[in-house]
Amino acid sequence: MPKDSAIKSVLIIGSGPIIIGQACEFDYSGSQSARSLREEGIEVILINSNPATIMTDPAMADHVYLKPLTTKSIIEILKAHPNIDAVLPTMGGQTALNLCLEAEEKGIWKDFNVRLIGVDINAINVTEDRDQFKTLLSEIGIPYAPAKTANSFLKGKEIAQEFGFPLVIRPSFTLGGTGAAFVHRKEDFDELLTRGLEASPIHEVLIDKALLGWKEYELELLRDQNDNVVIICSIENMDPMGIHTGDSITVAPAMTLSDRTFQKMRDMAIHMMRSIGNFAGGCNVQFAVSPDEKEDIVAIEINPRVSRSSALASKATGYPIAKIATKLALGYTLDELQNQITKSTSALFEPTLDYVIVKIPRWNFDKFEGADRTLGLQMKSVGEVMGIGRSFQEALHKATQSLEIKRNGLGADGKGYKNYEQIIEKLTYASWDRVFVIYDAIQMGIPLSRIHEITKIDMWFLKQYEELYLLEKEISNYRIDTLPKELLLEAKQKGYGDRQIAHMLGCLESQVHRLREEMNVRRVYKLVDTCAAEFKAQTPYYYSTFEAEIETPTGERYTANESVVTDRKKVVVLGSGPNRIGQGIEFDYSCVHGVLAAKECGYETIMINCNPETVSTDFDTADKLYFEPVFWEHIYDIIQHEKPDGVIVQLGGQTALKLAEKLNRYGIKIFGTSYDALDLAEDRGRFSGLLKELNIPYPKFGVAENADQALQLADELEFPLLVRPSYVLGGQGMKIVINKQELEEHVIEILKHIPNNKLLLDYYLDGAIEAEADAICDGENVYIIGIMEHIEPCGIHSGDSNATLPPFNLGEFVMQQIKDHTKNIALALQTVGLINIQFAIKDDIVYIIEANPRASRTVPFIAKAYGEPYVNYATKVMLGEKKVSDFDFNPKLNGFAIKQPVFSFNKFPNVNKALGPEMKSTGESILFIEDLKDDQFYDLYSRRKMYLSK
């Protein structure tokens, strides 16, 4: 059945600011959905309050509304666009579904004659309301854990008495496991039940028997209105039940599921999906399986929308779930649509994988002092990475190398735990680094049976770990000049990095790289093709692996490489890796715009990134996508293979910037600002010398390498002092200290976590106003794209401040100093591309806090506020295609735009919420106000000093 021709205009609801539990996977699905609708000639109206995303880019939809996600905003939009026929709420996560339900209850869709597509209200209700869902499962004969619903404290107590402990409490209609908890002991029940009832918008919780130690699986499905269903991907959680799936290490395809049980699970998932009402689109079903021979299956939940797992499944299979789900919502059937990768098979064709993917979450516990770091039912991770390999071991290693937590992979880097009690505790209470601790436990000689007994992780995974450790042990018996080729190849096929092999052999990474080249052990690139190479794929989406050489009858030896190098001029754009606090989706926005601008300049664009949630890793954003860790060895091998004209490092945040030194050392051209200028801005000593020459004021400072030096400096600089390590992101380790005891304690603490780091001690300008500016420079001309004043005082990290564009309280004299300093610093650093400068203003003097010659967090915000494609312009300047004077700048903004930080403190109930120089926000929203009399501005301004802490 073809699409519904009555639908001419569709409203898409986004997911709002990034919080723990709802990250940029919905930016990816929303962007894909908008493109899918426009391909059909349908007008797209979009609401989302997040300025940092590609989804809210003017080019994505016919009308983009950067408004709060409330029914008030929905009514305003429906009044402005009476032609809207339908609303698609399945692309914006739980936030969009909840808003859609609220609008339904208030009769808004009915009033404006707008219908829901992709899902109906009954389907949302039956899957979100724990009681209805349980009743449905019972009617259709699908097993579930014994459970009862409570909507009062008293009822909850009765259920607990009936079931006994351990129990699980799950609030209805919440996201990312908010308010969910395990209750092992009777003493904890009252507090956890109260928290669960408060977390649910309808004050209802489901209390069920805890299936501790059962295995957890997910299936990603698509269904059309003719009841055709395809299973896109099976996903197995390496961690058993009891850890939220967003905090679990997951593997696709499922590894330890017997075919008999998989077929049974398929049938159950399809039966469930067909039973939840009128529903055409993507769906995620979760199951628990008993860890014995019986393999009993129990249904956990079903989500009638695209989810974080569907973003992962899309990247794992190359099958664009959100794009196809949108077409299905319009009335198409699966057999009418094309597989987007092969372009020759239908979308009804189920993907088959001839590789393995491993997803590992990325946590940021260091930002939440005092947080409970154990993993459980409530999600705590802020992002994730995905590794693709020919085996589980290779994919696991690539994922651990992608995390950017100063580890080179599993083991073989001297950073493992050596203390028996500590290892046992970390295994018992699932910790964020358990993926590494399992290796340490095996290395210590703890038997696999004991590790299995503690963690309940399937023996198959533990044996894979053991094999890795045995290989490390074997290689450690050799030296670089005696290592046999077979062992080197095996280590590379199992994902070990050159750095790890060097650690085993006691030599340098570069020596291992040289040995690989001599022995012809080189990376080959394979296509992610959705169909295990049964059909030809048209889409250039690659991962790397190692293969043994094939010998032809004529004696010629070769390895098969599927990535064909063209003779076009090429540019590599380095991505920003996993989301974390301090480096989020705004850098993905910049990378995507960089890629599009380079395409306009005639370059073949090559994207390297490992974050499955993003638009930059969509298979049709760049001309070629390498889904690889943003890790030196992988990047260098791709560069040697592709031989690009140069690399762009300014758009991928600190991740890409940190690789500039290596690129420079290996003689690889960096487009835009030179490495020396990037280093000059990072090196506080050199940078202050430059400011002195330019006669630009900066706070008095000194550099120390240990506590003694720091205490001597304190006598010269006076308190309060801002102490920070150099070369870190998001204010990591920054603190304001007011006496020598605090100074000594903090310096020792920093050096414990970041040894051999230089420490910067700045005299802290107490009570100063903070401002920042972003600019584009071509080495000769400077254009300031935006100057923002922070509502909070100096001392709160810029990422945690409410930033107002344009400034609301800076006089002509101060503004002129900001403009002059920005231009002078940009030119003195010989900036080519973007630069962000932060200022402290005290007694009408503008001091420089720091300068970052790269895309900053505020660039997407300014671009959205002024309606100008600044990253596009800056990329063309970096590539040397344009000068600043070639652009016709025309910013439009009535009143003010405020970038508002959003925090996820509710995930960590006992954490200190005070703000300071270290960033803690997970996302942001944009607020437009007409003037300073606005109540919201007044409210923000009156509370500006409330949270300032050391």
Secondary structure, 3 states (H helix, E strand, C coil): CCCCCCCCEEEEECCCCCECCECCHHHHHHHHHHHHHHHCCCEEEEECCCCCCCCCCHHHCCEEECCCCCHHHHHHHHHHCCCCCEEECCCCHHHHHHHHHHHHHCCHHHHCCCEECCCCHHHHHHHHCHHHHHHHHHHHCCCECCEEEECCHHHHHHHHHHHCCCEEEEECCCCCCCCCEEECCHHHHHHHHHHHHHHCCCCCEEEEECCCCCEEEEEEEEECCCCCEEEEEEEEECCCCCCCHHHCCEEECCCCCCHHHHHHHHHHHHHHHHCCCCCCEEEEEEEEECCCCCCCEEEEEEECCCCHHHHHHHHHHCCCHHHHHHHHHCCCCHHHCECCCCCCCECCCCCECCCEEEEEEECCHHHCCCCCCCCCCCCCCCEEEEEEECCHHHHHHHHHHHCCCCCCCCCCCCCCCCCHHHHHHHHHCCCCCHHHHHHHHHHHCCCHHHHHHHHCCCHHHHHHHHHHHHHHHHHCCCCCCCCCHHHHHHHHHCCCCHHHHHHHHCCCHHHHHHHHHHCCCCCEEEECCCECCCCCCCCCEEEEECCCCEECCCCCEECCCCCCCCCCCEEEEECCCCCECCECHHHHHHHHHHHHHHHHCCCEEEEEECCCCCCCCCCCCCCEEEECCCCHHHHHHHHHHHCCCEEECCCCHHHHHCCHHHHHHCCCCECCCCHHHHHHHHCHHHHHHHHHHHCCCCCCEEEECCHHHHHHHHHHHCCCEEEEECCCCCCCCCEEECCHHHHHHHHHHHHHHCCCCCEEEEECCCCCEEEEEEEEEECCCEEEEEEEEEEEECCCCHHHCCEEECCCCCCHHHHHHHHHHHHHHHHHCCCEEEEEEEEEEECCEEEEEEEECCCCCHHHHHHHHHCCCHHHHHHHHHCCCCCHHHCCCCCCCCCEEEEEEECCHHHCCCCCCCECCCCCCCEEEEEEECCCCCHHHHHHHHCCCCCECC
